[in-house]
Amino acid sequence: MIEKLSKKRYSTNLFDITQDIIGALPLKLVEQWLSSEQTQDDALQLLESHKVQGYNVSSDSVGLTKLTQQKGLLEILAIINQPKKILHGYGKAIGGESVGIWAADNSQMFYPDSLSASTLVSTLLTIQDEIANSCQIKIGIGAHYGNFYSISGGLYGAEADEIEEIAENHTCGGEILISQAICDRLTPNHNFTIEKRNDLNPTIGNIYRVLDGIRLSGLQPIDQRYPIPYSEDFYDDLLEYETRLTDQDFAHLLLDKYIQNKVVVLIESKNEVVETHEVSMFNQLSFSALMKDIGLRLLDKKSVAEIKVLSSLGIYAFDDGIAAVNFAQTFRQELAKQNITCRIGIDRGEVLIFNLPFGTRDIAGSPVNVASKMAQDKGEFGKLYLSASMRDLVDVSGFHEIKYSISGIEITSYEG
């Protein structure tokens, strides 16, 4: 961004709206940042009371994109529910705490500084064994010991971003990756077999793959109830469905009860790179507030729902395809007025929209994945991408057809 972020960019009442509208976005902290000189010293001062030290462990499912082409949404949710229960149950047993709402197929846990690195690594091996034995999907795990910022239920900071990115994009099924900082906390005579990942060179130091080692054979999960994003009724039905995956009648009953057909709009704004991560972090939070503000002004509550705004990402669900495209184009124009570019993906299909704490929402379903693949994985900033399924809803004659493959899936999109 060329000019310093200012409260003048926002609606005058944005920083007075209630928590149930804004969700987990720390608006008061953003307001303090916007009212400061926005220097590195200002950022550090505002973050001082939020510093925590310990282990950050992130996970991500492997092969989910391909799986969504083979199975229905409810079956996918039941399948990814299985490893999340294991991760949370064993994590809580050694003193870990969940981070955020586990709405997607990934998870995040924070473990205290007092925990030994050996206990953590043994637990991660135990978790992967249990997942391999009892789950239909595999996960990759990334773990790092360091300093983070705990804000509104989430973990922030350069180190948090790096280990999450490693877990999401550089692990394979069943893999455990640990950072140099964790290796340094292992005893010299530890019994783990590890090898360096020479293809990774993050700023948090060397990354090692854990190949083998002692398990905590006597460890029992104490609480498999991870921070669910669903209503109590839906989660009870999902647990029941886990035991009846071949029961088609029950599956159809749940589909009729919970699944909606929506047009999903995913918008990612472009943040300018700055020298320090702390300043960049505050700018991202400020971007979230800006996107929240624009969405609140543009949305017609009768035909569209804002699902969530997180960092520079906003997700919205529509009943009507033309209204979705018009909204996306107008949103892009509003950002452009402030010299901000974005990239947008739009797809339609079956989704589950569920309520989160504070009255906010989240969403699951193939349209979210497809919109993300088109915009974030393959898209250019300044462009809008429609999926092949949108051809039946809107005129794509002014768009350029593109074909490509992502995660083994062939995708046709229309760029405009």
C-alpha positions as CSV (number, residue, x, y, z in Angstrom):
1,M,0.0,0.0,0.0
2,I,1.3,3.4,-0.9
3,E,-0.3,5.5,1.9
4,K,-0.6,4.7,5.5
5,L,-3.8,2.9,6.5
6,S,-6.3,5.4,8.0
7,K,-9.6,5.2,9.8
8,K,-10.9,7.5,7.0
9,R,-11.0,4.4,4.8
10,Y,-13.7,2.8,7.0
11,S,-17.3,3.5,7.8
12,T,-17.6,5.7,10.9
13,N,-19.6,3.1,12.9
14,L,-17.5,0.1,12.0
15,F,-15.5,0.1,15.2
16,D,-18.6,0.3,17.3
17,I,-20.4,-2.7,15.9
18,T,-21.2,-5.7,18.2
19,Q,-19.1,-8.8,18.6
20,D,-21.7,-11.1,17.0
21,I,-21.3,-9.2,13.7
22,I,-17.6,-8.9,13.7
23,G,-16.8,-12.3,15.0
24,A,-13.2,-13.0,16.1
25,L,-11.7,-10.0,14.3
26,P,-9.9,-7.9,17.0
27,L,-11.4,-4.6,16.0
28,K,-10.3,-2.7,19.0
29,L,-6.7,-3.7,18.4
30,V,-7.1,-2.7,14.8
31,E,-8.5,0.7,15.8
32,Q,-5.5,1.2,18.1
33,W,-3.1,0.4,15.2
34,L,-4.9,2.8,12.8
35,S,-4.7,5.5,15.4
36,S,-0.9,5.0,15.9
37,E,2.0,6.0,13.7
38,Q,2.0,2.4,12.5
39,T,5.7,1.9,13.1
40,Q,7.5,-1.4,14.1
41,D,7.7,0.0,17.7
42,D,4.0,0.7,17.7
43,A,3.3,-2.9,16.5
44,L,5.5,-4.4,19.2
45,Q,4.0,-2.3,21.9
46,L,0.5,-3.3,21.0
47,L,1.4,-7.0,20.7
48,E,3.5,-7.2,24.0
49,S,0.6,-8.4,26.1
50,H,-0.3,-11.1,23.6
51,K,3.1,-12.9,23.4
52,V,3.2,-16.6,24.2
53,Q,6.0,-19.2,24.0
54,G,5.5,-22.9,23.4
55,Y,4.8,-25.4,20.7
56,N,2.6,-24.7,17.7
57,V,1.4,-27.9,15.9
58,S,-0.6,-27.6,12.7
59,S,-2.1,-30.4,10.6
60,D,-3.7,-30.7,7.2
61,S,-5.5,-33.5,5.4
62,V,-3.8,-35.0,2.3
63,G,-5.7,-35.8,-0.9
64,L,-8.9,-34.1,0.1
65,T,-9.3,-32.3,-3.2
66,K,-9.4,-35.5,-5.1
67,L,-11.6,-37.1,-2.5
68,T,-14.2,-34.4,-2.9
69,Q,-14.7,-35.5,-6.5
70,Q,-15.4,-39.0,-5.4
71,K,-17.6,-38.7,-2.3
72,G,-20.5,-36.5,-1.1
73,L,-20.1,-33.6,1.2
74,L,-21.5,-35.3,4.3
75,E,-19.3,-38.3,3.9
76,I,-16.3,-36.0,3.5
77,L,-17.2,-34.2,6.7
78,A,-17.5,-37.5,8.5
79,I,-14.2,-38.7,7.2
80,I,-12.2,-35.5,8.2
81,N,-14.0,-35.6,11.6
82,Q,-12.1,-38.8,12.5
83,P,-8.5,-37.5,12.6
84,K,-9.6,-34.2,14.3
85,K,-11.0,-36.1,17.2
86,I,-7.8,-38.1,17.6
87,L,-5.6,-34.9,17.3
88,H,-7.6,-33.1,20.0
89,G,-8.0,-36.1,22.3
90,Y,-4.3,-37.0,22.5
91,G,-3.3,-33.3,22.4
92,K,-5.4,-32.5,25.4
93,A,-4.0,-35.5,27.2
94,I,-0.5,-34.0,27.3
95,G,-1.7,-30.5,28.1
96,G,-2.4,-29.0,24.7
97,E,-5.1,-26.4,23.9
98,S,-6.9,-26.1,20.6
99,V,-6.5,-23.0,18.6
100,G,-9.4,-21.4,16.7
101,I,-12.5,-23.2,15.3
102,W,-11.6,-26.4,13.4
103,A,-14.0,-25.7,10.5
104,A,-12.0,-27.2,7.7
105,D,-9.8,-30.3,7.3
106,N,-6.9,-28.8,9.2
107,S,-6.2,-28.3,12.9
108,Q,-4.0,-26.3,15.3
109,M,-2.9,-27.0,18.8
110,F,-0.7,-25.0,21.2
111,Y,1.4,-26.7,23.9
112,P,3.0,-25.0,26.8
113,D,6.7,-24.3,27.2
114,S,6.8,-26.7,30.1
115,L,6.1,-29.8,27.9
116,S,9.2,-31.8,26.9
117,A,9.9,-32.0,23.2
118,S,10.3,-35.8,23.6
119,T,6.7,-36.1,25.0
120,L,5.4,-34.0,22.1
121,V,7.1,-36.0,19.4
122,S,6.1,-39.3,20.9
123,T,2.5,-38.1,21.0
124,L,2.6,-37.0,17.4
125,L,3.9,-40.5,16.4
126,T,1.1,-42.0,18.5
127,I,-1.5,-39.8,16.8
128,Q,-0.3,-40.8,13.3
129,D,-0.4,-44.5,14.2
130,E,-4.0,-44.1,15.5
131,I,-5.0,-42.2,12.4
132,A,-3.4,-44.8,10.1
133,N,-5.3,-47.6,11.9
134,S,-8.7,-46.1,12.2
135,C,-9.2,-43.3,9.7
136,Q,-10.0,-43.1,6.0
137,I,-7.8,-40.1,5.3
138,K,-4.2,-39.3,6.2
139,I,-2.8,-36.0,7.5
140,G,0.5,-34.2,7.5
141,I,1.7,-32.5,10.7
142,G,4.1,-29.6,11.2
143,A,5.4,-28.6,14.7
144,H,7.6,-25.7,15.8
145,Y,8.7,-24.3,19.2
146,G,8.8,-20.6,19.3
147,N,7.2,-17.2,20.1
148,F,3.7,-16.4,18.9
149,Y,0.9,-13.9,19.5
150,S,-2.3,-15.1,20.9
151,I,-5.1,-12.9,19.7
152,S,-8.9,-13.5,19.7
153,G,-8.4,-17.3,19.9
154,G,-5.8,-17.5,17.1
155,L,-2.1,-17.7,16.9
156,Y,-0.3,-15.0,14.9
157,G,3.2,-14.1,14.0
158,A,5.9,-15.0,11.4
159,E,6.7,-18.3,13.1
160,A,3.0,-19.3,13.3
161,D,2.6,-18.5,9.6
162,E,5.6,-20.5,8.6
163,I,4.8,-23.8,10.4
164,E,1.2,-23.6,9.2
165,E,2.3,-23.1,5.6
166,I,4.7,-26.0,5.9
167,A,2.0,-28.3,7.3
168,E,-0.5,-27.3,4.5
169,N,1.8,-27.3,1.5
170,H,4.9,-29.5,2.3
171,T,3.7,-32.6,4.1
172,C,2.5,-35.9,2.8
173,G,0.1,-38.3,4.4
174,G,1.4,-39.7,7.7
175,E,4.4,-37.4,7.8
176,I,5.6,-35.5,10.9
177,L,7.8,-32.5,10.4
178,I,9.5,-30.7,13.3
179,S,11.6,-27.6,13.3
180,Q,15.2,-27.1,14.4
181,A,13.9,-25.5,17.6
182,I,12.2,-28.7,18.6
183,C,15.2,-30.8,17.7
184,D,17.3,-28.6,19.9
185,R,15.0,-29.3,22.9
186,L,15.4,-33.1,22.5
187,T,17.8,-34.8,24.8
188,P,21.2,-35.8,23.2
189,N,20.4,-39.5,23.6
190,H,16.8,-39.3,22.2
191,N,15.5,-42.5,20.5
192,F,13.9,-40.8,17.5
193,T,14.9,-41.4,13.9
194,I,14.9,-38.1,12.1
195,E,16.2,-36.8,8.7
196,K,16.6,-33.3,7.4
197,R,14.3,-32.1,4.7
198,N,16.8,-30.6,2.3
199,D,14.1,-29.2,0.0
200,L,12.8,-26.7,2.7
201,N,14.7,-23.6,3.9
202,P,12.3,-21.5,6.0
203,T,13.4,-18.7,8.2
204,I,12.5,-20.7,11.4
205,G,15.5,-23.0,10.6
206,N,16.0,-26.5,9.4
207,I,13.0,-28.9,9.1
208,Y,13.3,-32.6,10.0
209,R,11.1,-35.5,9.2
210,V,10.4,-37.9,12.1
211,L,10.7,-41.4,10.7
212,D,10.4,-43.5,13.9
213,G,10.7,-43.4,17.6
214,I,9.1,-44.3,21.0
215,R,5.3,-44.0,21.3
216,L,3.3,-43.2,24.4
217,S,1.7,-46.6,24.6
218,G,-0.2,-45.8,27.8
219,L,-1.5,-42.5,26.6
220,Q,-5.3,-42.3,26.4
221,P,-7.2,-39.4,24.8
222,I,-9.2,-37.5,27.4
223,D,-11.4,-35.2,25.2
224,Q,-12.2,-35.8,21.6
225,R,-14.6,-32.9,21.5
226,Y,-12.5,-30.5,19.3
227,P,-13.9,-26.9,18.8
228,I,-16.6,-27.9,16.4
229,P,-18.0,-25.4,14.0
230,Y,-21.4,-27.1,13.8
231,S,-24.6,-26.9,15.6
232,E,-25.1,-29.5,18.3
233,D,-27.9,-31.2,16.3
234,F,-25.8,-31.5,13.2
235,Y,-22.7,-32.8,15.0
236,D,-24.8,-35.4,16.8
237,D,-26.1,-36.5,13.3
238,L,-22.6,-36.4,11.9
239,L,-21.3,-38.7,14.6
240,E,-24.2,-41.1,13.9
241,Y,-23.4,-40.9,10.2
242,E,-19.8,-41.9,10.9
243,T,-21.1,-45.3,12.0
244,R,-23.6,-45.6,9.1
245,L,-21.6,-44.4,6.0
246,T,-23.2,-47.1,3.8
247,D,-26.7,-46.3,4.9
248,Q,-28.1,-44.4,1.9
249,D,-31.5,-43.7,3.4
250,F,-29.9,-42.0,6.4
251,A,-27.6,-40.1,4.1
252,H,-30.5,-38.8,2.0
253,L,-32.3,-37.7,5.2
254,L,-29.3,-35.7,6.3
255,L,-28.8,-34.2,2.9
256,D,-32.4,-32.9,2.8
257,K,-32.0,-31.6,6.4
258,Y,-28.7,-29.7,6.1
259,I,-27.3,-29.3,2.6
260,Q,-27.9,-26.2,0.5
261,N,-27.1,-25.3,-3.1
262,K,-25.3,-22.0,-3.2
263,V,-23.1,-19.8,-5.4
264,V,-19.8,-19.3,-3.4
265,V,-17.8,-16.1,-4.0
266,L,-14.2,-16.1,-2.6
267,I,-12.3,-12.8,-2.6
268,E,-8.6,-12.4,-1.8
269,S,-7.2,-8.9,-1.6
270,K,-3.5,-8.2,-2.2
271,N,-1.4,-7.0,0.7
272,E,1.7,-4.9,0.1
273,V,4.9,-6.6,1.5
274,V,6.5,-4.6,4.3
275,E,9.8,-5.0,6.0
276,T,8.6,-6.4,9.3
277,H,6.1,-9.2,10.0
278,E,4.5,-7.4,12.9
279,V,3.6,-4.4,10.8
280,S,2.4,-6.7,8.0
281,M,0.3,-8.6,10.5
282,F,-1.5,-5.5,11.6
283,N,-2.0,-4.5,8.0
284,Q,-3.6,-7.8,7.3
285,L,-5.9,-7.4,10.3
286,S,-6.7,-3.9,8.9
287,F,-7.5,-5.4,5.5
288,S,-9.9,-7.9,7.2
289,A,-11.7,-4.9,8.8
290,L,-11.8,-3.1,5.5
291,M,-13.2,-6.2,3.7
292,K,-15.7,-6.6,6.5
293,D,-16.7,-3.0,6.1
294,I,-17.2,-3.2,2.3
295,G,-19.2,-6.4,2.7
296,L,-21.5,-4.9,5.3
297,R,-22.2,-2.0,3.0
298,L,-22.8,-4.0,-0.2
299,L,-24.6,-7.1,1.0
300,D,-28.3,-7.6,0.5
301,K,-29.2,-9.7,3.5
302,K,-32.2,-11.3,1.8
303,S,-30.2,-12.9,-1.0
304,V,-26.7,-13.3,0.3
305,A,-24.8,-14.3,3.5
306,E,-21.4,-13.2,4.5
307,I,-19.7,-16.4,5.6
308,K,-16.4,-15.2,6.9
309,V,-13.7,-12.6,6.6
310,L,-10.2,-13.8,7.6
311,S,-7.0,-11.8,7.0
312,S,-7.2,-10.7,3.3
313,L,-9.9,-13.4,2.5
314,G,-13.6,-13.0,2.3
315,I,-16.2,-15.8,1.5
316,Y,-19.8,-15.1,0.6
317,A,-22.8,-17.4,-0.4
318,F,-25.5,-16.4,-2.9
319,D,-28.7,-18.0,-4.1
320,D,-28.5,-16.3,-7.5
321,G,-25.5,-16.5,-9.9
322,I,-26.0,-13.1,-11.5
323,A,-26.2,-11.4,-8.1
324,A,-23.0,-13.2,-7.1
325,V,-21.1,-12.0,-10.1
326,N,-22.4,-8.4,-9.8
327,F,-21.4,-8.4,-6.1
328,A,-17.9,-9.6,-6.9
329,Q,-17.4,-7.0,-9.6
330,T,-18.7,-4.2,-7.3
331,F,-16.4,-5.4,-4.5
332,R,-13.5,-5.4,-6.8
333,Q,-14.3,-1.8,-7.8
334,E,-14.6,-0.7,-4.2
335,L,-11.2,-2.1,-3.4
336,A,-9.7,-0.5,-6.6
337,K,-10.9,2.9,-5.3
338,Q,-8.5,2.4,-2.5
339,N,-5.6,1.2,-4.8
340,I,-6.1,-2.4,-3.7
341,T,-6.3,-5.3,-6.1
342,C,-7.9,-8.6,-5.6
343,R,-8.6,-12.0,-7.2
344,I,-11.9,-13.7,-7.1
345,G,-13.2,-17.3,-7.6
346,I,-16.9,-18.2,-8.0
347,D,-18.4,-21.7,-8.1
348,R,-21.7,-23.2,-7.2
349,G,-22.8,-26.5,-5.7
350,E,-23.7,-28.3,-2.5
351,V,-22.5,-26.7,0.8
352,L,-23.0,-26.8,4.5
353,I,-23.2,-23.4,6.2
354,F,-22.9,-23.6,10.0
355,N,-22.9,-21.2,12.8
356,L,-19.8,-20.3,14.8
357,P,-19.6,-18.6,18.2
358,F,-20.6,-14.9,18.3
359,G,-23.2,-15.5,15.6
360,T,-20.7,-15.7,12.7
361,R,-20.6,-18.5,10.1
362,D,-18.3,-20.9,8.2
363,I,-18.8,-23.1,5.2
364,A,-17.8,-26.5,3.8
365,G,-18.2,-28.0,0.4
366,S,-16.6,-28.5,-3.0
367,P,-17.5,-24.9,-4.3
368,V,-15.2,-23.4,-1.6
369,N,-12.3,-25.6,-2.7
370,V,-12.9,-24.9,-6.4
371,A,-13.2,-21.2,-5.9
372,S,-10.0,-21.2,-3.9
373,K,-8.1,-23.3,-6.5
374,M,-9.2,-21.0,-9.3
375,A,-8.4,-17.7,-7.5
376,Q,-5.6,-18.4,-5.0
377,D,-3.8,-21.3,-6.7
378,K,-4.0,-20.3,-10.4
379,G,-5.5,-16.8,-10.5
380,E,-4.0,-13.4,-11.1
381,F,-4.7,-10.4,-9.0
382,G,-7.2,-8.1,-10.8
383,K,-9.0,-11.0,-12.3
384,L,-12.3,-12.8,-11.6
385,Y,-12.8,-16.5,-12.3
386,L,-16.0,-18.4,-12.9
387,S,-16.2,-22.2,-12.8
388,A,-17.6,-24.4,-15.5
389,S,-20.8,-24.9,-13.4
390,M,-21.4,-21.1,-13.6
391,R,-22.0,-21.3,-17.4
392,D,-25.6,-22.3,-16.7
393,L,-26.2,-19.3,-14.5
394,V,-24.4,-16.4,-16.2
395,D,-23.2,-15.2,-19.6
396,V,-19.5,-16.2,-20.0
397,S,-19.1,-14.9,-23.5
398,G,-16.9,-12.0,-22.3
399,F,-14.6,-14.4,-20.4
400,H,-11.5,-16.3,-21.5
401,E,-11.7,-20.1,-21.0
402,I,-8.7,-21.7,-19.2
403,K,-8.1,-25.4,-18.6
404,Y,-5.6,-26.8,-16.1
405,S,-5.0,-29.5,-13.6
406,I,-4.7,-29.1,-9.8
407,S,-4.1,-31.9,-7.3
408,G,-5.0,-34.4,-10.1
409,I,-8.3,-32.7,-10.9
410,E,-9.1,-31.2,-14.3
411,I,-10.6,-27.7,-13.9
412,T,-12.2,-25.4,-16.5
413,S,-12.5,-21.8,-15.5
414,Y,-13.5,-18.5,-17.2
415,E,-11.3,-15.5,-16.6
416,G,-12.6,-11.9,-16.7
